[in-house]
Each structure stands twice: as structure tokens, then as C-alpha cells.
Amino acid sequence: MLSIGLVGCGAVVHSNYAATLIGRAAYGVRYVCDTDAEQAARTAARFDAQVASLERLADEADVVIISTPPSTHAALVRACLRPGRTVLCEKPFMTTHADALAASQAAEGVGANLYVGHFRRTFPQLLLAQDLVSLGVIGDVRSISASEGGRFTWKAVSNYPTTDPNGGVLWDTGSHTLAMALFASGLARSPALNVANVDVQRDKPEPSHAFQATFTLNADDRAPQCRLRVSRKEVLPNMVRLQGTRGELGFLTDMDDRVRLTTPAGSVILYAERSYDDLMECLDVELQQILLHAGDAPFLAARFVGQINILETLSNAS
């Protein structure tokens, strides 16, 4: 059985990882680590694990899962990379493009397997949309529109969503929404993603709770026009739309199995072959793919470096 070390014992561990790691035959949590001793002890009891220092956890665990505030990811990932080690860092991967690139290169250099937790990449409608784009059904993607918003109900143990500049809605919800749009469009595979002609509006300085931006995305020889809008205060259409030279695809950012395809011939709803009953099934699939290295490619850290460059640029735009 693979031994797992959890770095960070906050809300995501108790609400998500407890449902998908306890009782598995192939892997299980052996160590937990947190700066809050009481939180670490409570988590250790839940997983029947040991509280350990970061150093011991990094030396002895086969797999390390990092689920701490995003501003801590760079240092923690560096501390946990070992030859043959699997490290899974929760989203957003890093808060700067430089750190994302350095971490990805460092993992490759030591022979570690570094992944990013974006379990929405298992959503049936997203995989179907990606297949349709790769088949050329809508032609070349010329524009991307993505929005997601609703009342913020996540009960974070720390207060980083309201105090950390990288804890606002862009880095939190927006990293999910943007990742889905890039994945479906095929642009996530581009080795370099840059933005130009940026226009940003936010409700307040970061961490903001309502954010929107228009920009040109430069990826290889492609330059689609993009619009991103995310909010913790306002209900928005939770939707991604990809406009191509031959048609348009639209799909929900919530877990679903449907994609709307619109072409000059008309509009039709297409259904994915697979569906899930709840989000924890999707997280379970992600963990199996990563921890057992079965279909893990979509979660490789190298495929998120460009996304972090976009988020950093948008976050710093005035």
C-alpha cells in the first residue's frame, strides 16, 4: 500500500480527501502535518495516521498531498520533491509563473512526479468538449467566454480567502473556470501562454470577490479573444463557451454530461458516455489516475505553468 502524507489539514482534507482516501486498498494516509497542532491531531485521528514534521513526512511518505493556502505552495513543493516521489499540489498550483516553471523543472530534474489537483478535468462534459475540439468539429477556436459565480460558502479553516492577495475569487474559483476553458480548447497543451490587451474590473484590491477581464490569449500561432468573469457575490451563468470558425460549444462548469454544439446547420445537445452521481466520484477518479499513474497526463504540473502565467498577469493588472 502506498503511504500518503497530508501537508495541510484544512477544510478540503475533511470535506473531500476523507471521502476518497479512507478505506482504499492501494493507498492510505499514514502521516499528517499542519502548523496548527490541534488541527493536525484531529486529522490524524480521523485518518488513523501519525502527526509528523514536514521533514519526516517528506522523507518517509510515498505520496505527498499539499492542500495549504496557495502562497505556501512553492516552498512546500520544493521541500517534498524526492526521486520517484509523487507530489500532488492542490490548485492553484503556484502564485507566480516563475515558481510554477521552477517547480515543474525541479521535479523533472530529480525524477519526481508532480501533479496539480484540478479534479474538474474528469468532468464528463469537459472531456467530451475537448474531444470535439480536437476533432475539429468547431474549427479553430477564435474566442472563449467563461463565467462562474455564486454565494461563497466554503468554510476555510484559515482566513486566506479574505486576507491573502492570492485568496480572492480569481485564484480560487477563477483557476477552476480558466482551467476548464483552456483544457477544452486544447490550449492547455501549449508550452507558452501569454496575454495581451488586458482590461480588468474588480470590486476591490486583491483579494477581490468580483472579477472580470477581457484579454487576448497568445498561444503558439493562435490568439483567441477571451472574457472571464467570476464572483463570490453575484450569481452568474456557470458556463464556458468556445466559438470556432465552424461552430460553437457550450458547457456548464458544474459537473454534468452535456455539451451544446451549435453550427450553421442548427443546435444539438450531445451526451458524454460516462456520468457521475456526485463530485467525490470525480475526485476519486482523479486520485486513482494520479496515485496509480493511470491516465495521469492531464494533471501533470507542466500543463499548468501557462495557466499560472495568465492568472498572475490578470491578478496584477490594474
KEKE-3310 file (N, C-alpha, C; in steps of 0.2 Angstrom, whole numbers, plus 5000, padded with zeros to 4 digits):
npx = (5004:5003:5010:5003:5006:4999:5000:4995:4979:4966:4950:4948:4953:4945:4933:4934:4945:4945:4933:4938:4950:4950:4949:4954:4962:4974:4981:4984:4982:4996:5004:5002:5003:5003:5003:4995:4993:4982:4973:4980:4981:4968:4965:4974:4968:4956:4960:4967:4981:4998:5004:5016:5032:5036:5048:5050:5039:5041:5052:5048:5035:5027:5019:5015:5002:4998:4989:4987:4986:4988:4999:5009:5013:5025:5036:5033:5032:5045:5051:5047:5050:5057:5067:5057:5046:5029:5020:5006:4999:4987:4975:4976:4990:5003:5008:5015:5022:5035:5038:5030:5036:5048:5046:5041:5051:5061:5055:5056:5070:5074:5068:5055:5037:5026:5011:4995:4980:4966:4952:4941:4944:4941:4927:4913:4907:4917:4928:4921:4919:4933:4936:4928:4933:4946:4944:4941:4928:4922:4930:4944:4948:4942:4937:4934:4923:4920:4911:4908:4899:4893:4886:4898:4902:4912:4920:4933:4947:4958:4960:4963:4956:4951:4961:4973:4982:4982:4971:4958:4944:4947:4959:4954:4940:4941:4953:4949:4938:4945:4954:4946:4941:4953:4958:4947:4948:4960:4971:4978:4988:4998:5015:5018:5009:5003:4996:4988:4983:4975:4960:4954:4942:4937:4930:4937:4953:4965:4963:4950:4932:4924:4927:4932:4938:4944:4954:4967:4973:4988:4994:5005:5003:4991:4977:4966:4951:4947:4935:4933:4924:4921:4913:4910:4900:4889:4876:4880:4880:4886:4896:4905:4910:4915:4920:4921:4928:4919:4909:4901:4904:4896:4896:4892:4901:4899:4898:4893:4885:4883:4885:4882:4881:4883:4880:4881:4871:4862:4857:4862:4861:4873:4878:4889:4898:4900:4894:4893:4888:4890:4902:4912:4915:4921:4933:4939:4941:4951:4961:4965:4970:4981:4988:4990:4996:4989:4982:4986:4991:4983:4985:4998:5010:5017:5008:5001:5008:5007:4994:4996:5003:4994:4984:4992:4996:4983:4979:4988:4985:4980)
npy = (4994:5011:5024:5039:5056:5070:5087:5100:5102:5107:5113:5106:5094:5087:5088:5083:5074:5065:5058:5051:5045:5037:5020:5014:5001:5002:5013:5024:5036:5040:5049:5066:5083:5100:5117:5121:5113:5107:5105:5097:5085:5082:5078:5068:5058:5056:5049:5039:5040:5047:5061:5071:5079:5091:5087:5074:5068:5071:5064:5050:5047:5039:5046:5063:5075:5091:5103:5117:5135:5145:5153:5147:5136:5135:5134:5123:5112:5112:5107:5094:5087:5072:5059:5048:5051:5055:5070:5079:5094:5105:5115:5133:5130:5137:5154:5162:5164:5161:5153:5142:5137:5134:5124:5114:5111:5107:5096:5087:5087:5080:5068:5066:5064:5076:5084:5093:5097:5097:5092:5094:5091:5078:5079:5074:5081:5090:5083:5077:5089:5093:5082:5085:5097:5094:5086:5094:5099:5111:5119:5131:5138:5154:5163:5164:5162:5163:5161:5161:5160:5164:5163:5163:5149:5141:5135:5139:5134:5142:5160:5164:5167:5179:5188:5185:5191:5182:5174:5178:5178:5176:5168:5158:5152:5156:5150:5137:5139:5145:5135:5124:5130:5132:5118:5112:5119:5115:5122:5121:5113:5120:5125:5138:5152:5167:5184:5198:5215:5218:5220:5225:5223:5225:5222:5227:5230:5216:5203:5201:5200:5200:5199:5203:5201:5205:5199:5196:5180:5173:5160:5149:5150:5155:5166:5168:5178:5183:5181:5183:5180:5181:5178:5180:5185:5187:5179:5170:5165:5148:5144:5139:5145:5141:5148:5144:5143:5136:5133:5133:5128:5125:5123:5117:5123:5117:5100:5089:5080:5085:5093:5108:5109:5120:5124:5131:5122:5120:5117:5106:5095:5086:5070:5064:5048:5043:5046:5054:5052:5061:5074:5069:5056:5060:5066:5055:5047:5056:5055:5041:5040:5049:5044:5031:5032:5030:5036:5049:5060:5073:5080:5083:5094:5102:5106:5116:5127:5138:5142:5148:5159:5166:5169:5176:5187:5193:5195:5205:5215:5232)
npz = (5000:4996:5005:5011:5014:5021:5019:5027:5034:5032:5027:5015:5016:5026:5020:5007:5004:5014:5011:5000:5002:5013:5018:5006:4996:4989:4993:5007:5020:5030:5037:5044:5043:5050:5053:5064:5078:5085:5075:5066:5075:5076:5063:5061:5069:5063:5051:5056:5057:5059:5067:5060:5057:5044:5038:5042:5036:5022:5020:5022:5017:5003:4994:4993:4998:4995:5003:5006:5009:4994:4993:5000:4993:4984:4992:5000:4990:4985:4996:4997:4986:4979:4972:4962:4970:4972:4971:4974:4972:4978:4968:4967:4958:4959:4963:4955:4939:4937:4949:4946:4934:4939:4949:4941:4933:4942:4948:4937:4936:4947:4946:4951:4952:4948:4951:4949:4958:4950:4949:4941:4928:4926:4923:4914:4903:4900:4895:4884:4877:4875:4866:4855:4851:4848:4837:4827:4826:4828:4821:4821:4837:4841:4850:4868:4881:4898:4913:4931:4946:4962:4979:4991:5000:5005:5019:5025:5035:5038:5036:5023:5011:5012:5016:5010:4996:4985:4988:4983:4972:4959:4959:4966:4963:4949:4945:4943:4933:4922:4920:4915:4903:4896:4895:4888:4876:4871:4872:4884:4882:4876:4876:4880:4887:4885:4889:4881:4878:4890:4900:4915:4928:4945:4961:4972:4979:4978:4990:4979:4977:4966:4950:4933:4916:4900:4887:4876:4871:4869:4861:4855:4838:4839:4843:4852:4857:4874:4887:4904:4919:4936:4952:4969:4975:4967:4957:4943:4926:4925:4915:4900:4885:4869:4854:4837:4821:4813:4821:4838:4855:4870:4888:4905:4920:4931:4937:4925:4910:4898:4882:4872:4855:4842:4826:4809:4804:4814:4831:4844:4858:4865:4873:4885:4886:4899:4916:4932:4949:4960:4966:4973:4967:4955:4961:4966:4955:4949:4959:4958:4945:4946:4958:4955:4943:4931:4917:4920:4914:4911:4923:4925:4932:4923:4913:4918:4920:4910:4913:4926:4923:4916:4926:4935:4928:4925:4939:4943:4935:4932)
capx = (5000:5006:5009:5002:5007:4995:5003:4989:4974:4960:4943:4947:4955:4940:4927:4935:4950:4942:4929:4941:4956:4949:4946:4956:4967:4980:4984:4981:4986:5000:5006:4998:5007:5000:5006:4990:4994:4976:4970:4984:4979:4961:4965:4977:4963:4951:4963:4971:4988:5003:5006:5024:5035:5037:5054:5049:5034:5044:5057:5045:5029:5027:5015:5013:4997:4999:4982:4988:4985:4992:5006:5014:5014:5031:5041:5032:5033:5052:5054:5044:5052:5062:5067:5052:5041:5023:5018:5000:4998:4980:4975:4980:4997:5008:5005:5019:5024:5042:5038:5027:5040:5054:5044:5040:5058:5064:5053:5059:5077:5076:5064:5049:5031:5022:5004:4991:4974:4960:4948:4936:4947:4937:4920:4911:4906:4923:4931:4918:4921:4939:4937:4925:4938:4952:4942:4940:4921:4920:4936:4949:4944:4943:4935:4932:4920:4919:4909:4906:4898:4888:4887:4904:4900:4917:4922:4941:4950:4962:4956:4967:4952:4949:4966:4979:4981:4981:4965:4952:4939:4951:4964:4950:4935:4944:4958:4944:4935:4950:4957:4941:4941:4960:4958:4943:4950:4966:4976:4982:4994:5003:5021:5018:5003:5004:4990:4989:4976:4971:4956:4951:4937:4936:4926:4941:4960:4965:4959:4944:4927:4920:4932:4931:4943:4944:4961:4969:4977:4993:4996:5008:5001:4984:4976:4958:4949:4944:4932:4932:4920:4920:4911:4908:4894:4883:4875:4882:4880:4892:4896:4911:4908:4920:4917:4926:4927:4914:4903:4902:4902:4894:4895:4892:4906:4897:4898:4887:4887:4880:4888:4878:4885:4879:4884:4876:4865:4857:4860:4860:4864:4877:4879:4895:4896:4900:4892:4894:4882:4892:4909:4918:4917:4926:4939:4941:4944:4957:4966:4967:4974:4987:4992:4992:4999:4984:4979:4988:4994:4980:4986:5005:5011:5019:5002:4998:5013:5004:4988:4998:5006:4988:4982:4997:4995:4977:4979:4992:4983:4976)
capy = (5000:5017:5028:5046:5061:5076:5093:5105:5099:5111:5110:5102:5087:5084:5088:5080:5069:5060:5054:5047:5041:5032:5013:5012:4996:5003:5019:5026:5041:5037:5055:5072:5089:5106:5122:5121:5106:5104:5103:5091:5080:5080:5075:5061:5054:5054:5045:5034:5042:5050:5068:5071:5085:5091:5084:5066:5066:5072:5058:5044:5046:5038:5052:5069:5079:5098:5107:5123:5141:5145:5157:5142:5130:5135:5132:5116:5108:5111:5103:5087:5083:5067:5054:5043:5053:5058:5075:5082:5100:5107:5121:5135:5127:5142:5161:5166:5159:5159:5147:5136:5134:5131:5118:5109:5109:5104:5089:5083:5086:5075:5062:5066:5065:5082:5085:5098:5094:5100:5086:5095:5088:5072:5080:5071:5086:5093:5078:5077:5096:5093:5078:5088:5102:5091:5083:5100:5100:5119:5123:5134:5142:5161:5166:5160:5166:5159:5164:5157:5165:5162:5165:5160:5145:5137:5136:5138:5134:5149:5166:5167:5169:5186:5192:5184:5193:5176:5171:5181:5174:5175:5162:5152:5150:5158:5145:5131:5141:5146:5128:5121:5133:5130:5111:5110:5122:5112:5127:5119:5109:5124:5126:5145:5155:5174:5188:5205:5219:5216:5225:5221:5226:5221:5226:5230:5227:5209:5198:5204:5195:5200:5200:5201:5203:5203:5199:5192:5175:5171:5153:5147:5154:5156:5172:5169:5184:5179:5185:5179:5184:5176:5182:5177:5190:5188:5173:5171:5158:5144:5142:5140:5145:5141:5150:5142:5145:5132:5132:5134:5123:5127:5118:5120:5122:5112:5093:5087:5076:5088:5099:5110:5111:5125:5125:5134:5118:5120:5116:5100:5093:5079:5067:5060:5041:5042:5051:5053:5054:5066:5076:5064:5051:5063:5067:5048:5046:5060:5052:5035:5042:5052:5040:5024:5034:5028:5041:5055:5066:5079:5083:5085:5101:5106:5108:5121:5133:5143:5145:5152:5165:5170:5171:5181:5193:5196:5197:5211:5221:5237)
capz = (5000:4996:5011:5009:5019:5020:5021:5027:5037:5032:5025:5009:5018:5029:5016:5001:5004:5019:5007:4994:5004:5019:5016:5000:4997:4986:4996:5013:5024:5036:5040:5043:5045:5049:5058:5069:5081:5086:5068:5064:5079:5074:5056:5062:5072:5058:5046:5059:5055:5064:5066:5059:5055:5037:5036:5042:5031:5016:5019:5023:5013:4996:4991:4997:4995:4998:5002:5010:5006:4988:4994:5003:4989:4981:4997:5002:4984:4984:5002:4996:4980:4980:4966:4962:4974:4969:4974:4972:4975:4976:4964:4961:4958:4961:4963:4950:4933:4939:4953:4943:4930:4943:4952:4936:4931:4948:4948:4931:4937:4952:4944:4955:4948:4951:4948:4951:4959:4946:4948:4936:4922:4925:4922:4908:4898:4899:4891:4878:4873:4872:4860:4849:4848:4844:4831:4823:4824:4828:4818:4825:4842:4840:4856:4874:4886:4904:4919:4936:4952:4967:4986:4994:5006:5008:5026:5025:5042:5038:5033:5017:5006:5013:5018:5006:4989:4981:4990:4980:4968:4953:4961:4969:4958:4943:4942:4940:4927:4917:4918:4911:4896:4892:4894:4882:4869:4869:4873:4890:4880:4873:4880:4882:4886:4887:4887:4879:4878:4896:4903:4921:4933:4951:4966:4977:4978:4979:4987:4976:4977:4960:4945:4926:4912:4893:4885:4870:4873:4864:4862:4848:4832:4840:4848:4853:4862:4880:4893:4911:4924:4942:4958:4976:4977:4962:4954:4936:4922:4926:4908:4896:4878:4864:4847:4832:4814:4811:4826:4845:4860:4877:4893:4912:4924:4936:4935:4920:4905:4891:4878:4867:4849:4838:4819:4804:4802:4820:4838:4847:4864:4865:4880:4886:4888:4906:4920:4939:4954:4964:4964:4976:4962:4951:4964:4967:4948:4948:4963:4956:4939:4949:4963:4952:4937:4926:4914:4924:4910:4912:4929:4926:4933:4917:4909:4922:4920:4906:4916:4931:4919:4914:4932:4938:4924:4927:4945:4944:4930:4936)
cpx = (5004:5005:5008:5003:5003:4998:4997:4983:4967:4954:4943:4949:4949:4934:4928:4939:4948:4937:4932:4947:4955:4946:4949:4962:4974:4984:4981:4985:4989:5002:5002:5003:5003:5003:5001:4990:4987:4973:4974:4982:4972:4961:4969:4972:4958:4954:4967:4978:4992:5004:5014:5026:5036:5043:5053:5044:5037:5049:5054:5039:5030:5024:5014:5008:4997:4992:4982:4986:4990:4999:5011:5016:5022:5036:5040:5033:5041:5054:5052:5047:5058:5062:5061:5046:5035:5021:5012:4999:4991:4981:4974:4987:5002:5005:5009:5021:5031:5042:5035:5032:5046:5052:5043:5047:5062:5062:5056:5066:5078:5072:5058:5043:5027:5016:5000:4984:4968:4956:4942:4938:4944:4930:4919:4911:4912:4928:4928:4919:4928:4940:4934:4930:4943:4950:4940:4932:4919:4926:4941:4946:4947:4941:4933:4929:4918:4917:4907:4905:4892:4890:4893:4902:4906:4920:4929:4943:4954:4958:4959:4962:4950:4955:4972:4977:4979:4975:4958:4949:4943:4955:4960:4945:4938:4949:4954:4942:4940:4953:4953:4941:4948:4960:4953:4945:4957:4972:4981:4988:5000:5009:5021:5012:5004:4997:4992:4982:4972:4967:4953:4947:4937:4933:4931:4948:4960:4966:4952:4939:4922:4926:4930:4936:4942:4952:4962:4974:4982:4996:4999:5006:4994:4983:4969:4957:4945:4940:4931:4929:4919:4918:4909:4902:4888:4883:4876:4881:4886:4893:4903:4908:4914:4918:4923:4924:4921:4908:4905:4900:4901:4893:4895:4899:4905:4897:4892:4890:4885:4885:4883:4883:4881:4883:4879:4870:4860:4861:4857:4864:4867:4878:4886:4893:4896:4897:4893:4888:4884:4900:4914:4920:4922:4933:4943:4945:4951:4963:4969:4971:4981:4991:4994:4995:4995:4980:4980:4990:4990:4982:4993:5006:5013:5014:4998:5002:5010:4998:4990:5000:5000:4985:4986:4996:4989:4976:4983:4990:4979:4970)
cpy = (5006:5021:5036:5051:5067:5082:5098:5100:5103:5108:5105:5095:5084:5084:5083:5073:5063:5055:5049:5044:5036:5025:5011:5006:4998:5009:5021:5032:5038:5043:5061:5077:5095:5111:5123:5114:5103:5102:5097:5084:5077:5076:5068:5056:5051:5049:5039:5034:5045:5057:5068:5078:5085:5087:5076:5064:5066:5066:5051:5042:5044:5044:5057:5073:5086:5102:5113:5129:5142:5148:5152:5137:5129:5132:5124:5111:5107:5106:5096:5083:5078:5062:5049:5045:5056:5064:5078:5088:5103:5114:5127:5133:5131:5149:5165:5161:5157:5153:5141:5133:5131:5125:5113:5106:5105:5097:5085:5082:5081:5068:5061:5067:5071:5083:5090:5095:5099:5095:5088:5092:5081:5073:5077:5076:5090:5089:5077:5084:5095:5088:5081:5094:5099:5087:5088:5101:5107:5123:5126:5139:5149:5165:5162:5164:5161:5163:5159:5161:5162:5164:5160:5156:5141:5139:5134:5138:5141:5154:5169:5169:5177:5191:5191:5187:5188:5172:5173:5176:5172:5168:5156:5149:5151:5153:5139:5133:5141:5139:5124:5124:5131:5123:5109:5113:5119:5116:5125:5116:5114:5126:5133:5148:5162:5178:5195:5208:5218:5222:5222:5226:5222:5225:5229:5227:5220:5208:5201:5198:5195:5203:5198:5204:5201:5204:5195:5186:5173:5164:5150:5152:5156:5162:5173:5175:5180:5184:5180:5183:5179:5181:5177:5180:5189:5181:5174:5164:5154:5140:5143:5140:5145:5143:5148:5145:5142:5131:5134:5129:5127:5122:5121:5119:5118:5105:5091:5082:5078:5093:5101:5112:5115:5126:5129:5129:5117:5119:5110:5099:5086:5077:5063:5053:5040:5048:5049:5055:5060:5068:5072:5058:5054:5064:5060:5046:5049:5056:5045:5036:5044:5047:5033:5025:5030:5033:5048:5061:5072:5083:5085:5092:5105:5109:5114:5128:5139:5146:5149:5159:5169:5173:5177:5188:5197:5199:5204:5217:5226:5240)
cpz = (5000:5002:5009:5015:5017:5023:5021:5029:5038:5030:5019:5011:5021:5025:5010:5002:5009:5015:5002:4996:5009:5016:5009:5001:4994:4989:5002:5016:5030:5040:5039:5046:5045:5055:5064:5072:5083:5080:5066:5068:5077:5067:5057:5065:5067:5053:5049:5057:5060:5062:5065:5057:5047:5035:5036:5037:5024:5015:5019:5019:5006:4991:4995:4994:4999:4997:5007:5006:5000:4989:4997:4999:4986:4986:4999:4996:4984:4990:5001:4990:4981:4974:4967:4966:4970:4973:4971:4975:4973:4972:4969:4963:4961:4961:4958:4945:4935:4943:4950:4938:4933:4946:4947:4934:4936:4949:4943:4933:4942:4951:4949:4950:4952:4947:4952:4952:4956:4944:4943:4929:4921:4923:4915:4902:4896:4894:4884:4874:4871:4866:4854:4846:4845:4838:4825:4821:4824:4824:4823:4830:4841:4846:4861:4879:4892:4910:4924:4942:4956:4974:4988:5000:5009:5014:5027:5033:5043:5035:5027:5012:5006:5015:5013:4999:4984:4983:4987:4975:4961:4954:4963:4964:4951:4940:4940:4934:4921:4915:4914:4904:4892:4890:4888:4876:4867:4870:4879:4888:4877:4878:4883:4881:4889:4885:4885:4879:4884:4898:4909:4925:4939:4956:4971:4976:4980:4987:4985:4976:4971:4955:4938:4922:4905:4891:4879:4873:4868:4865:4855:4843:4833:4844:4849:4858:4868:4884:4899:4916:4930:4948:4963:4978:4973:4958:4946:4932:4923:4920:4905:4889:4873:4857:4842:4826:4811:4815:4833:4849:4867:4882:4900:4915:4930:4933:4931:4915:4898:4889:4873:4861:4844:4831:4815:4802:4808:4826:4841:4853:4863:4872:4880:4888:4895:4910:4928:4943:4958:4963:4967:4971:4957:4954:4965:4960:4947:4953:4961:4950:4942:4953:4960:4945:4931:4923:4918:4920:4911:4918:4930:4927:4927:4913:4913:4922:4916:4910:4922:4928:4918:4921:4935:4934:4925:4934:4946:4939:4934:4931)
residu = (MET:LEU:SER:ILE:GLY:LEU:VAL:GLY:CYS:GLY:ALA:VAL:VAL:HIS:SER:ASN:TYR:ALA:ALA:THR:LEU:ILE:GLY:ARG:ALA:ALA:TYR:GLY:VAL:ARG:TYR:VAL:CYS:ASP:THR:ASP:ALA:GLU:GLN:ALA:ALA:ARG:THR:ALA:ALA:ARG:PHE:ASP:ALA:GLN:VAL:ALA:SER:LEU:GLU:ARG:LEU:ALA:ASP:GLU:ALA:ASP:VAL:VAL:ILE:ILE:SER:THR:PRO:PRO:SER:THR:HIS:ALA:ALA:LEU:VAL:ARG:ALA:CYS:LEU:ARG:PRO:GLY:ARG:THR:VAL:LEU:CYS:GLU:LYS:PRO:PHE:MET:THR:THR:HIS:ALA:ASP:ALA:LEU:ALA:ALA:SER:GLN:ALA:ALA:GLU:GLY:VAL:GLY:ALA:ASN:LEU:TYR:VAL:GLY:HIS:PHE:ARG:ARG:THR:PHE:PRO:GLN:LEU:LEU:LEU:ALA:GLN:ASP:LEU:VAL:SER:LEU:GLY:VAL:ILE:GLY:ASP:VAL:ARG:SER:ILE:SER:ALA:SER:GLU:GLY:GLY:ARG:PHE:THR:TRP:LYS:ALA:VAL:SER:ASN:TYR:PRO:THR:THR:ASP:PRO:ASN:GLY:GLY:VAL:LEU:TRP:ASP:THR:GLY:SER:HIS:THR:LEU:ALA:MET:ALA:LEU:PHE:ALA:SER:GLY:LEU:ALA:ARG:SER:PRO:ALA:LEU:ASN:VAL:ALA:ASN:VAL:ASP:VAL:GLN:ARG:ASP:LYS:PRO:GLU:PRO:SER:HIS:ALA:PHE:GLN:ALA:THR:PHE:THR:LEU:ASN:ALA:ASP:ASP:ARG:ALA:PRO:GLN:CYS:ARG:LEU:ARG:VAL:SER:ARG:LYS:GLU:VAL:LEU:PRO:ASN:MET:VAL:ARG:LEU:GLN:GLY:THR:ARG:GLY:GLU:LEU:GLY:PHE:LEU:THR:ASP:MET:ASP:ASP:ARG:VAL:ARG:LEU:THR:THR:PRO:ALA:GLY:SER:VAL:ILE:LEU:TYR:ALA:GLU:ARG:SER:TYR:ASP:ASP:LEU:MET:GLU:CYS:LEU:ASP:VAL:GLU:LEU:GLN:GLN:ILE:LEU:LEU:HIS:ALA:GLY:ASP:ALA:PRO:PHE:LEU:ALA:ALA:ARG:PHE:VAL:GLY:GLN:ILE:ASN:ILE:LEU:GLU:THR:LEU:SER:ASN:ALA:SER)
# end
